[in-house]
Amino acid sequence: MSNVLLAILVIIATVVLMEAFAWWAHKYIMHGWGWAWHKSHHEPHDDRFERNDLYAVVFACVAIALFWIGTTYWAPIWWIATGITIYGLLYFVAHDGLVHQRWPFRYIPKTGYLKRLYQAHRLHHAVKGKDGCVSFGFIWAPRVERLKQRLSTNRKRQGLSMYESEDEALTG
């Protein structure tokens, strides 16, 4: 296998694995012991930046360190850093741009996968606080019907209050 093909495979695998890691980190760190930073993302505010943005700074520092290690010691680490960086770009476009419209990107998808991604994250924000949320991924989104069922089950089990109904959460 050529080095170029191997590099491409490592980069693609890293992007896929980053979504799995991001799901885990979002569910167990950001909605767990790291809630102090992430809470800013779940509350209304007029600030341009959120305390939650510190997570992006941490992940960028990890990628920068891996680029340095890959350049200095072992090239395949550079490929992993590239995959992490590509994932960060996808996150920025999909999450900050499409879903939260934190930059001049005012498009709400009406059909297809982007609509599902948008709705899944809106349902994630339909719960007050850190407990009972659904859809912790940023690039992969489960089916909306399944998320609505899970959200309803979580609300009943935990007696959670909602910011809004599931339907209002979907439409913004």
N, C-alpha and C positions, 0 to 999 in steps of 0.2 A: 504494500500500500504506500502510495506516495505521501510525502510530508504534507503537501497541500491538502490532500483528501483527509488525512488524519487530523489536521488542524481544523478543517471545516466540521468534521464529525465531533471533535472535542467542543468546539464553539456551540454547535447546535445542542449537544447533550447538556452543556452548561446552562444554556437558556432554559431548557426544559426543567432541569434540576433546580434552577433558581425559582421557578414558579412553585415547585414543591416546597422549597425552603421558605419562600415568601409566605405561602399559605401557613406553614407551621409557625413562623415568626410572628405573623399577624395574629394568629389565634392564641398562641401560648406566651408570647412575649408582650406584644402590643396590647392585647386584651388581658394580660396577666400582670407580671411584676413591672412591665414597662408602660403601664397605663398612664403614668404621670406625664409622659411625653405625648402619647397617642390621644389622650383625652381631648386635646385642643382640636383634633381633627373631627371629633364627634359633637362639637358644640358650635353654635353660631358665633361668628366673629366678623369683623370688618378689616382685620389685619391682612396684609399681603402675605406674610409668612406665619406659619404655625409652629409651635414647639415640636410638633410631630415631624417637621422637616429635618430635624436633627438625625432622624433615622437615615435619611438619604445621605447626609454628610458622613455618617458612620460607614455606610455601605460603599460610598465613593472612596473613602480612605482605605478600606479593605482592597478595593479594585486597584487603586494607585500602588499600594504596597505589593500586590501580586504582579503588577506590571514591572515594578522594579526587580522583584525576585526573578521573574521570567526573563528579563533582560540581562540580569547579572549572573544568574546561576543555571536556570534550566528553562529552555524555551517553551515547553508545553504549559508551564504556569502562565505565561503570557497569553496563551490561547484561552485559558480559563478566565483570565481577567477581561479579555475581549468579550467573552460570552456574558459575563456579569455586567459589563458596560452596555452591551446590546439590550439585555433585559432591563437595565435602568432606563434606557431610552424608550423602550416599549411601555414601561410603567409610566414614565412621564407623559407620553402621548395619550395613553389609554386612561389612566387614572386622573392625573392632574388636568389634562387637556379635555378629553372627551367627557368624563364623568363629572368632575368638579368644576370644569371651565375656569381654571385658575389663570389662564392666559387667553389672549384674544382668539378663542376658538369656540364659537357659539353654534355648534352643530349637535342636535339631538337626533340620533338615528331612529328611523321609523320602521326598519325591517332588518332581518338578518342577525348575524352574530354580534355586531356592534350594539344593536338594540338589546340583545340578551345580556351582554356584558354591562351595559349601562343600567339595566333594570336590576341585575343581580347586586350591583354595588349600592344602588338606591335601597334595596331591601336590607342590605347590611346596615345601613344607617337608619332604618325604620325603628330601631329599639333605642330607648334612652339608656345611657350607661354602657358598660362593657360586657354585661352578661346577656345571653340569649340571642346574640347576633348570628347571622347566617352568611354564607359566601365570603370566605376569607382570602380567596385567590385574587389576583389582580389582572391576569391575562386570561385565565380559564374561568368560565362561568357555568355553573350547573344550570339545568333547565329551571325557568322561573316558577313553573307550577310546583316543582319539587321544593324549591326554596320557600314558597308561600306556605306549603304544608309544614315544613320544618319550623318556620317562624311561628305559625299558629300553635304547633305543639309546644314550642319553647315558652310562648306567652302563657299558655294554660298551665304548664308544669311549674313555672316560676312566678306566675302572677305579675308579669312584666307590663309596664305601661309603654305605650307607643308615642312617638312624636306625631304620627299620623297613621292612617290605615295603610294596608299593603298597597291598595290601588293608588292612593295618593302618593305613596313613596315611589311607585313606578313612573308616574307621570311628571314628578318634579314639583 
